[in-house]
Amino acid sequence: AQSVAQPEDQVNVAEGNPLTVKCTYSVSGNPYLFWYVQYPNRGLQFLLKYITGDNLVKGSYGFEAEFNKSQTSFHLKKPSALVSDSALYFCAVRDGPGGKLIFGQGTELSVKP
Amino acid sequence: KAGVTQTPRYLIKTRGQQVTLSCSPISGHRSVSWYQQTPGQGLQFLFEYFSETQRNKGNFPGRFSGRQFSNSRSEMNVSTLELGDSALYLCASSSYPAGLGNTIYFGEGSWLTVV
C-alpha cells in the first residue's frame, strides 16, 4: 500500500532563512509525489510534483523539492523563507491512475519575522 | 481559467439531517474526487467519479454517497448526519485518465458543522 509520512508536526523558521519540510514515502512501483499548501480556512493549493526525471523539482512561490530514491524522501525546500509562507503543508502520493491521493498528516510551517 | 468551485462554502446542519455539497471541476476535467479533512483524521479520500461512474471509493460508511453529471459536475451527499461528520469537504479535479502525472487541483472546500 502507498503511504507518506511527515515526521514533523511543526517547523519553525526565521524569515530569510532556508526552510525544509520533510516527507518520506513508501510505494510499490514508481512514486508520483505531490506537495500542497493550505492557508487558514482555505482549500489545498498545488505546489509541485515529481513524476520522473530530475531529482530537483521546482514549483510555485519559489519552492522546490528534492526526490531521493535511496532514502525514499521528497523534502520540500525554499532558500529564503517569507512570513507569508506560514501555512500547513501536505505531502501526498498518488494511489493508482485516478484521483486518489494518500496524504501525510501535514506539517505546520511557522515563519517568524 | 476558473478553478474548482464548491458550494456552499459554509453550512450548519442538525444531527439526523442530510446534506448535499456541489462541485464544479476545472473546465475540461472529467475526474472529480472528494476528500474529508478533520483535525483528528487528516485528509481522507471519499470517492472518485469519472464519466458519471464511481471509479474508486474510500473507507466511509454508506451514508456518504456521490454522483457525477454528464457535464462532469459532481455532488456528494451525507445522510443521517452525525456530529463526527463535521469537517471540511474538499473536491478535486484532474484530467484523468491521461496519466499518473496529472495534477489534481482542489477547491476551497465546504465547511460542514453538525450540531
Interface residues (C-beta under 8 A of the other chain):
Chain A: N30 Y32 F34 Y36 N41 R42 G43 L44 Q45 F46 K49 I51 T52 F90 A92 R94 D95 G96 P97 G98 G99 K100 L101 I102 F103 G104 Q105 G106
Chain B: V4 Q6 S31 V32 S33 Y35 G42 L43 F45 E48 F50 R55 N56 G58 L90 A92 S93 S94 Y96 P97 G99 L100 G101 T103 I104 Y105 F106 G107 E108 G109 W111
